[in-house]
Amino acid sequence: MMFNLAVIVLCANGYLGYTPFRLTDCTSSPNRVVTVSGRLLDHPVRIPGHVRAPTTVVIHRPVKSGIRLDVTVEKFIFIDYFALPCVSRVGSCSYDACELLGRFNNKCPGQLRDSSFPCTCPFRDGEYSLQAFPFSVPNVRGPWSFLAYGDFRVTGRLVNITSGEEVNCYRVEFTVQSAAISPPWSLWGW
C-alpha cells in the first residue's frame, strides 16, 4: 500500500507542477557579457498555448561574434533531474550564438521587434526590455512527445570561443503541462 502511494505521489509530481518558475544567475566570471532579469506570467507553461515572459537584458559590452551557447536541458524523472540528449539540434546542445540567431535573417519576431529587442548579431551594449507579449507554444506530436511535459531545469552558458572562458550562466526552472489536462483538484471539486 505504501509503495503504491509513493508511486502515485512521484508520478503526480510532474503532473501537479510543483516546480515554481525560477531564473537563477549562475555566472561566476567577473567578465560577464549580459545580466538578465525576468519572470514567467503563464506558469505552468501549457502545450499548446502561449507564454508571456517580460524580461530585461543588460548587455555590458558589444557582442559581434565568437560566443558559444551551451544548453543543458534536464527533466525531472521520479527522483532527480536527468539531462536530455541533443537530438536534431534540440535538447542539451551547443550552438554558435550568432549563427543560431542568424536564423531570423534580420527579421525579428514581432514581439521582439515591437519591444526594440535585438535578435541578431552584432549586439550593442545597453539595456533592452521585452514586453509581456504572448509567444505561441505549439502542440508537440510524435513518439517522443511525452518528453515535452513535466518539470524542467535548463541551464544556458555563454562561452568565449577564443579563450574558453564562461562569460555567463543562467538557469531557469519551470513546469510544462498539457493544455488538455485540467488540474487534478478540479476532479474533487476543490
N, C-alpha and C positions, 0 to 999 in steps of 0.2 A: 504494500500500500504506500509506504513512504517513498519507495523508488518511483512508483507511478506519479506521485505528486511532484517529485523532483524533476522528472522528465517534462511534465506539463509546465512547470514554472520556467525551466530552461528554454523550452520552445516558445513560450509566451513572451519571454524577454524581448526577442526581436520583434514580435508582433505588436506588443504594447508600446514600444518606443520609449524605453527607459533612458536612452542616451539623450540628454539635453544638448542643444546646439552649443558648441564651444569653438572659439577661434583663439588659438594659443600661439604666441610668438616663441619659437624655439631657437632663435638666432643666437649664436654665441660669438660671432665675429664683430669686431668694432668697425669693420668696413661695410656695414650693411648698405644695400642699394635702395631698398624700399621699407616703408613702415605701413602696415595695413591695419585698419580697424573696420569692423562691420558687424552686421547681425543678420539673422535669417528671420524674416517676418512670417514665413509659411513653414511651420515645423509641427509635426514631421513632414518631410517632403512627400508628396503624393505623386504616384505614377499611374496614369497620365495626370497632368495638372500644370501648375505654374509655381514659380518661386520668385520671391522678391527679396533682394539682399542689398539694402543700402550700404555702401562701402566707401571709405575714404582711403586713398592711397597717396602717400607722400614719396616721391622719387627724389632721393637725396643727391644724385648726380646723373648726368646724361648717360643713357644706355644706347649704344649703337649696335653692338653685336658681341659675340664671344661669351654668351651666358647660356648655360645648360640648365634645364629644369628636370630635376629628378623627382618623380612622383612615386610614392608608395601608398597603395590602396589596401587597407586592411578591413576585413569583415569579421564581426563577432560571430563565432560559431560555438555554441554550447557553453564553453568555459573561458575562452580567451579570443583575442584578435589574431587572425591569420592573414598574411599577405596574399593578395590575389596576383596571379602571374600577368605578364604583359602578353596580351593576345591581340593581334591585328592592331597594334599601337594603341590599345586601350588597357588600362589596369596599371600595374606597377611598372612604369616605363620611364625612359629618359628621352628628352626632346631638346633640340636646339630651340631656345625660347623664341628667337626672332623668326626662325623658319616656321615654327608652329603658328605664330601669329600671322605669318605671311599668307596663310590660307584665306585670310579675309580679303586679299587682293586690294588693299586700300579702301575697302568698303566695309566699314564698321557696322555691326548690327545697330538697328535704330535706337535701341535702349542706350547703347554706349555713345552713339553719335549725339543723341539728344541731351546727354549729360556732359558733352565735351570731354569724354573719357578716351584716352588714346588706346588703340588696339593694334597698332603695327609699329615696328622699329623704324627709326630710332625714337627713343623716348626722351623728351626734355625733362629736366628737373622741375619740380613743382608739386603742388597739391591738386589732386583730382578727386571729385566726388561723384559716385554713381548713385543716381536717384533710385527710388523704390519701384522701378518699372518691372512689370512681370515678364519673366523669361519662361517660355514654354518647356515643359518636361514631357517628351514624347513617351508613348507606350513602348514597352520592351517586349519583344516576341522571340521565340526560338527556344531551343533546348536548354540554354544557359540562363534564361530569364530569371530563374529563381535566385541567382546571384545578385540581382538588382535590388532586392528587398532585404531590410534588416538594419542593423546598427553598423556604422562605418566610421573609420578613422583614416583621414587622408593627410599625408604629410608631403609638402612641396618644398624642395630645397633648390635654391638658386646657387649655381657653382660657376665661378670664373673659369672658363675653359683653359685659358693660358696658364694660370697659376695653380689651378686645382682647389683654390680656397672657396669654402662655402661662404657666400655673402648674404644669404637669407635663408630662413626656415620658418614655415608656418604650418600649423597642424589644425585641422578642422574636424570636429566630431558631429555626427548628425544621424538621424534615423530616416529611412525611406520605407514607405508603406504603399500598398496598392490602393488606389482611389476607390476600387470596387468593394473594399472591405470596410465595414463600419466598425467603430470602436467596440471592443467586447463588452464594455459596461452597458452599452445600449441594449444588448441581448437580455440583460437582467433588469432593465429599467432604471438604472442609476443615472 
